[in-house]
Amino acid sequence: MEERKIMSLGRSSLVISLPKDWTKLNELKQGDVVSLAVQRDRSLVVFPGIGRKKQSRELTLHIDPDERDIMIVRNIIACYLNGYSAIRLVSKRVFPATQQRTIRRVVGILYMRIMESDAKSMRIVTLMDESQASVISGIQRMHTIANSMCRDGLESLKDQNVELARAVYSLDDDVDHFSFFIIRLLRRASLDPALANQLGLEPIDCLDLQTLVHRIEQVADNATNIARQVITLAGQRLRVSEPLIKLMLTAGGNAFSSYGKAVEAFFSNGFGHSDEIIEQQKIVQKLGREIASWAFLHEKKNPFIICATCSIRESIRRVAECAADIAEITINRAYKPEH
């Protein structure tokens, strides 16, 4: 790191000179204007020019005609999460119909649009102004959806209500929309001090918030799985016995309540109940053993009911784990050093 001495200019001004190599790199000359931003850690960042927009980052992604759909999805998502504002997809031959459907589906999930398209290439871009986004607001909205999925997922299990279960299942894409966009923002903010400053984030916030987003997404995935099992059982015209339903509702109620409290504590910076949330895992695990025991002993050895029950039990256990993880982050953040 280069050091420069502060010099006096007149009676009240203090100045430092700009490195010559830096001014050449940014094509600055005498009389040009630079902009300054004070960071949250009290450091000062110098930007080359007022209102000068950074060039959009574009990448060309070559897709093999025989490439699997899952790899196409993963590669596009990876480019998106790493901050590329435009992705050009190129194939040696005509895109098969399955690849076209896959690309259009993932574009819809990522808040992107297809701006150019022909038989062998597509150009997709993101139209979001990231500097105007609110990470905290986005995460809270994401949590609101996930929390409603938990609540309605248990309600669909209680009444074995297929229509409600389908409604829960359909909300999973909405959570994914928020998840991808917020993680993209956090990854960019961790590398771009200017964006981090605009978003009001410190580097350590990016780590904590990314973990929080992953846990909320996992909670939504597990609520979706509960709904999926309700739909599957209804398709087989099977009903779970009332005692087993009550056990699962008790375990699910504990896990989902812990999750809601954990997120609330995270945003309120209060960790008073964090230890209680972490300990709640043990209760959910104990109930999980009772659920498995009842399913194997009392459900007429029906493989569909036993498999669905074990899957629901596992989802409930994972939600309790996510709640405990969020509570641990909250405790860690309580002792974050002040700048």
C-alpha positions in Angstrom: 0.0 0.0 0.0 1.4 3.4 -1.0 1.6 6.1 1.6 1.2 9.9 0.8 1.8 12.9 3.1 -1.0 15.3 3.8 0.0 18.8 2.9 -1.5 22.2 3.7 -3.0 24.4 1.1 -4.0 27.9 2.3 -5.3 28.4 5.8 -7.9 25.6 6.1 -7.4 23.0 3.3 -5.4 19.8 3.5 -4.5 18.0 0.3 -2.8 14.9 -1.0 -1.6 14.3 -4.6 -3.1 11.5 -6.8 -0.8 8.8 -8.0 0.2 9.5 -11.6 -0.2 5.9 -12.7 -3.8 5.9 -11.4 -4.7 9.1 -13.3 -3.3 7.7 -16.5 -5.2 4.4 -16.0 -8.4 6.4 -15.6 -7.5 8.9 -18.4 -7.8 11.9 -16.0 -6.2 15.3 -16.6 -5.9 18.6 -14.9 -9.4 20.2 -14.5 -11.3 16.9 -14.5 -13.5 16.1 -11.5 -13.4 13.1 -9.3 -16.0 12.0 -6.7 -15.3 11.0 -3.1 -17.3 8.6 -0.8 -16.8 8.1 2.9 -17.0 4.4 3.7 -18.6 2.9 6.8 -15.2 2.2 8.2 -14.3 5.9 7.8 -12.0 5.3 4.8 -12.2 7.4 1.7 -12.7 6.1 -1.8 -11.9 8.2 -4.9 -13.9 7.6 -8.0 -12.7 8.7 -11.5 -15.4 11.1 -12.5 -18.9 12.2 -11.5 -21.7 10.0 -12.8 -19.3 7.9 -14.9 -21.0 4.6 -15.3 -19.0 1.4 -15.3 -19.1 -0.6 -18.5 -21.5 -3.4 -18.3 -19.8 -6.8 -17.9 -20.6 -9.2 -20.7 -19.6 -12.8 -21.1 -19.9 -15.3 -24.0 -21.0 -18.8 -22.8 -20.4 -21.6 -25.4 -23.0 -24.3 -25.1 -22.4 -27.8 -26.6 -25.4 -29.1 -28.6 -25.4 -32.2 -26.3 -24.9 -30.4 -23.1 -27.2 -31.4 -20.3 -29.9 -29.0 -19.2 -28.8 -29.0 -15.6 -25.3 -27.8 -16.6 -26.7 -25.0 -18.8 -28.8 -23.8 -15.8 -25.8 -24.0 -13.4 -23.5 -22.1 -15.8 -26.0 -19.3 -16.4 -26.7 -19.0 -12.7 -22.9 -18.9 -12.0 -22.4 -16.1 -14.5 -25.4 -14.2 -13.1 -24.2 -14.5 -9.5 -20.8 -13.2 -10.4 -22.2 -9.9 -11.6 -22.4 -10.2 -15.4 -25.0 -7.9 -16.7 -25.2 -9.5 -20.1 -24.6 -13.2 -21.2 -24.3 -14.2 -24.8 -25.1 -17.9 -25.3 -23.6 -19.5 -28.4 -24.0 -22.9 -29.9 -22.2 -24.6 -32.8 -25.5 -25.9 -34.1 -29.2 -24.9 -33.7 -30.4 -24.9 -30.1 -32.5 -27.9 -29.5 -36.1 -27.2 -28.3 -35.2 -28.6 -24.8 -32.2 -26.3 -24.4 -34.4 -23.3 -25.6 -37.0 -24.1 -23.0 -34.3 -24.5 -20.3 -32.7 -21.2 -21.1 -36.0 -19.4 -21.1 -37.0 -20.9 -17.8 -33.8 -19.9 -16.0 -33.9 -16.4 -17.5 -37.3 -16.0 -15.9 -36.0 -17.0 -12.5 -33.1 -14.6 -12.7 -34.9 -11.3 -13.4 -33.3 -11.3 -16.9 -34.6 -10.8 -20.4 -33.8 -12.2 -23.8 -32.8 -9.2 -25.9 -31.5 -10.9 -29.0 -32.1 -14.4 -30.3 -31.6 -16.5 -33.4 -31.2 -20.2 -34.1 -27.6 -20.5 -32.7 -27.3 -17.6 -30.2 -29.1 -15.7 -27.5 -28.2 -12.6 -25.6 -29.7 -12.2 -22.2 -29.4 -9.2 -19.9 -30.4 -8.1 -16.5 -32.5 -4.9 -16.3 -32.2 -4.3 -12.6 -30.6 -1.2 -11.2 -28.6 -2.8 -8.4 -27.5 0.5 -6.8 -31.2 1.3 -6.0 -31.9 -2.1 -4.5 -32.3 -2.8 -0.7 -30.7 -6.0 0.4 -32.5 -6.0 3.8 -35.9 -5.3 2.3 -35.4 -8.1 -0.2 -34.4 -10.6 2.5 -37.4 -9.6 4.6 -39.8 -10.1 1.7 -38.1 -13.5 1.0 -38.6 -14.5 4.6 -42.3 -13.4 4.6 -42.9 -15.8 1.7 -41.0 -18.6 3.3 -42.7 -18.1 6.6 -46.1 -18.3 4.9 -45.1 -21.5 3.1 -44.2 -23.0 6.5 -47.5 -22.0 8.0 -49.6 -23.2 5.1 -47.5 -26.3 4.6 -48.4 -27.5 8.1 -52.0 -26.5 7.6 -52.2 -28.6 4.4 -50.7 -31.5 6.3 -53.2 -31.1 9.1 -56.2 -31.2 6.8 -54.4 -33.1 4.1 -55.5 -30.3 1.8 -54.2 -30.8 -1.7 -55.2 -27.4 -3.1 -53.4 -25.6 -0.2 -50.4 -27.8 -0.7 -50.2 -26.9 -4.4 -50.4 -23.2 -3.5 -47.4 -23.7 -1.2 -45.5 -25.6 -3.9 -46.0 -22.8 -6.4 -44.4 -20.2 -4.1 -41.0 -21.8 -4.2 -40.0 -20.0 -7.4 -40.8 -16.6 -5.8 -38.3 -17.4 -3.0 -35.7 -18.5 -5.6 -36.2 -15.1 -7.5 -35.2 -13.2 -4.3 -32.4 -15.6 -3.4 -30.5 -15.3 -6.7 -30.9 -11.6 -6.9 -29.8 -10.9 -3.3 -26.8 -13.3 -3.5 -25.7 -11.5 -6.7 -25.9 -8.2 -4.9 -23.9 -9.5 -1.9 -21.2 -11.0 -4.1 -20.8 -7.8 -6.0 -20.8 -5.7 -2.9 -18.1 -7.8 -1.4 -15.8 -6.9 -4.3 -17.1 -3.4 -5.1 -16.7 -0.9 -2.2 -18.8 1.7 -4.0 -21.8 -0.6 -4.3 -21.3 -1.8 -0.7 -21.4 1.8 0.5 -24.5 2.5 -1.6 -26.2 -0.6 -0.1 -25.1 0.3 3.4 -23.1 -2.9 3.9 -19.8 -3.8 5.5 -17.8 -6.8 4.2 -18.7 -8.9 7.2 -22.4 -8.2 6.5 -22.1 -9.8 3.1 -20.9 -13.1 4.7 -23.7 -13.1 7.4 -26.5 -12.1 5.0 -25.5 -14.6 2.4 -25.7 -17.4 5.0 -29.1 -16.0 6.1 -30.4 -16.0 2.5 -29.2 -19.6 2.0 -31.0 -20.7 5.2 -34.2 -19.0 4.3 -34.1 -20.7 0.9 -33.5 -24.0 2.5 -36.5 -23.5 4.8 -38.7 -22.7 1.8 -37.4 -25.8 0.0 -38.3 -28.0 3.0 -41.8 -26.4 3.3 -42.2 -27.2 -0.4 -41.2 -30.8 0.2 -43.9 -31.1 2.9 -46.5 -29.9 0.4 -45.1 -32.3 -2.2 -45.6 -35.2 0.2 -49.2 -34.2 0.9 -49.9 -34.0 -2.9 -48.2 -37.4 -3.4 -50.3 -39.1 -0.7 -53.5 -37.7 -2.1 -52.5 -39.0 -5.5 -52.3 -42.5 -4.0 -55.6 -41.9 -2.2 -53.9 -42.5 1.2 -54.5 -40.7 4.5 -52.1 -40.5 7.4 -53.5 -41.5 10.8 -54.5 -38.7 13.2 -52.0 -39.6 16.0 -49.1 -39.5 13.4 -50.4 -36.2 12.0 -50.5 -34.7 15.5 -46.9 -35.8 16.1 -45.7 -34.2 12.9 -47.7 -31.0 13.6 -46.1 -30.7 17.0 -42.6 -31.2 15.6 -43.3 -28.8 12.7 -44.8 -26.2 14.9 -41.7 -26.2 17.1 -39.3 -26.0 14.2 -41.2 -23.3 12.2 -41.7 -21.2 15.3 -38.0 -21.4 16.0 -37.3 -20.3 12.5 -39.6 -17.3 12.7 -38.1 -16.2 16.0 -34.5 -16.7 14.7 -35.1 -14.4 11.7 -36.9 -11.8 13.9 -33.9 -11.8 16.3 -31.4 -11.4 13.5 -33.0 -8.3 12.2 -33.6 -6.8 15.7 -30.0 -7.5 16.7 -31.3 -9.3 19.8 -29.9 -12.7 20.8 -31.7 -13.2 24.1 -33.7 -16.2 22.8 -30.9 -17.6 20.6 -29.8 -20.3 23.1 -33.5 -21.4 23.4 -33.8 -21.6 19.6 -30.6 -23.7 19.3 -31.8 -26.0 22.1 -35.1 -26.5 20.4 -33.3 -28.7 17.9 -33.1 -31.5 20.5 -36.9 -31.4 21.1 -37.5 -31.6 17.4 -35.1 -34.5 17.1 -36.8 -36.4 19.9 -40.2 -35.9 18.2 -38.6 -37.1 15.0 -37.7 -40.4 16.5 -41.3 -40.7 17.8 -42.6 -40.0 14.3 -40.5 -42.7 12.7 -41.4 -45.2 15.4 -45.1 -44.6 15.0 -44.9 -44.7 11.2 -43.2 -48.1 11.2 -45.3 -49.7 13.9 -48.8 -48.3 13.2 -49.2 -47.3 9.6 -50.0 -50.8 8.3 -46.5 -51.0 6.8 -47.7 -49.0 3.9 -44.5 -48.0 2.0 -46.0 -44.8 0.6 -47.1 -43.5 4.0 -43.8 -44.5 5.6 -41.6 -42.9 2.9 -43.7 -39.7 2.9 -43.7 -39.5 6.7 -39.9 -40.0 6.9 -39.5 -37.3 4.2 -41.7 -34.8 6.1 -39.9 -35.6 9.4 -36.5 -34.9 7.7 -37.8 -31.6 6.3 -38.9 -30.5 9.8 -35.6 -31.5 11.3 -33.7 -29.4 8.6 -35.9 -26.4 9.3 -34.9 -26.6 13.0 -31.3 -26.8 12.0 -31.6 -23.7 9.8 -33.2 -21.9 12.7 -30.3 -22.8 14.9 -27.8 -21.7 12.3 -29.5 -18.3 12.1 -29.5 -18.0 15.9 -25.7 -18.7 15.9 -25.1 -15.9 13.3 -27.1 -13.5 15.5 -25.0 -14.3 18.5 -21.8 -13.8 16.5 -23.0 -10.5 15.1 -23.7 -9.2 18.6 -20.0 -9.1 19.2 -19.1 -7.5 15.9 -16.4 -4.9 16.5 -17.5 -1.3 16.1 -15.5 0.9 13.7 
